Amino acid sequence: MEVFGFSESFAYGFSIPLTVLMAGLVWYQLTRLFNQLEQKGLRGIDLDDLSLGKIIPQQHPPEN
């Protein structure tokens, strides 16, 4: 933020809470993923439920 001309106190005041918020969101997402993995196993992970389905393509098993 200082690069854009903001004061040092404003830059730290903005970036520290933003960093803590992002770390909390990543921690929450990982917790959900590990809980799904623990309960349902590797095949039970629903990437669409975790909003990762569009980032990581899923291979669907062939239908009989």
Summary of the structure (lengths in Angstrom):
residues: 64
radius of gyration: 18.9
end to end distance: 56.6
largest distance: 64.0
contacts: 112
relative contact order: 0.08
helix: 61%
strand: 0%
